[in-house]
Amino acid sequence: MNENIFISILIPSNNNEKIIGKAIESCLKQKTNYKYEIVIVNNSSTDNTDQVIKSYSDSKIKSIATDKKVTLYENHNECLK
């Protein structure tokens, strides 16, 4: 994580194409006086979650895709790396 970032918003995701855009929009609309990043870990989704995430070009968004399906807990841990 970048030293200039004060807070990281972590979003574990799996097959959330219908709601991931709303989650991203909600994060981007936050009014803050500090720098933040949005880290999304896409757990090998088989729907269009990845395409929705990629449709955002904001530099605050960092998207990570798992190579294979992992458990819920492993996906949360991946967010913390």
N, C-alpha and C positions, 0 to 999 in steps of 0.2 A: 504494500500500500504506500502511496505517496506521502511524504512527510508533511506536505502542505494541506493534506486532507484532514479535517477535524473529525468527521464522522463518516462511517460507511453504512449504507442501508443495504442489508443483505436479503435477497429474495431467492429462496430455493424454489424451483419450478419443475413440474412434470405434467405434460399435456394440459397446459393452461391457456391455450390460444384465445379462449373467450374472455379471460379476465386479466391476462398479463399486461395488456395495453393500458387498462384502467389503473393497474398498480404502478406502472411506469409513469403515467400522466400525473397521478397523485404525488409521486415523489418529486417530479420535475416542477410542480406548482408550488412547492414549499418556498416560503419567503424566509431567507436566513441571512445572517451576517457572517457566516463562516462557510468554508468550502466543504463540499461533501461529494461522495461518489455513490453510485448505485451498482451493486455487484449482483448479477443474476446468474445462478448456476442452473442450467438447463439439463435435467437428468434424462438424457436420451429420449426426449419427447418424440412421439410418432405422429403428432398432429402438426399444425402450423405454428407452434409456439416460437420456434427459432426464427421463422420469417417475420413474425410480429416484432420480436426483439430487434432484429436487424433493420426494421423499417425506421427505427429511431437513430438519428445520427449525432445525438448529443454527446459531447466528450465526457460527461459525468457517468455515462453508462459503460460498464465493463461486463461483457458477457462471456461466460465460461460454459462449455459443453462437456459433459462427461463422455468418456469413450464407450462406456457400457452402462447399462441400468444398474443403479446402486440403491441401497435401502434408503428410507427416509432419513435415518440418522446419519448415514454416510454423506448424503447430499447436504444436510445441514453442516456437517463438519467440513465439507468442501468449501462452503461459503466462508468459513472462518480461516481458511489457509491464506 
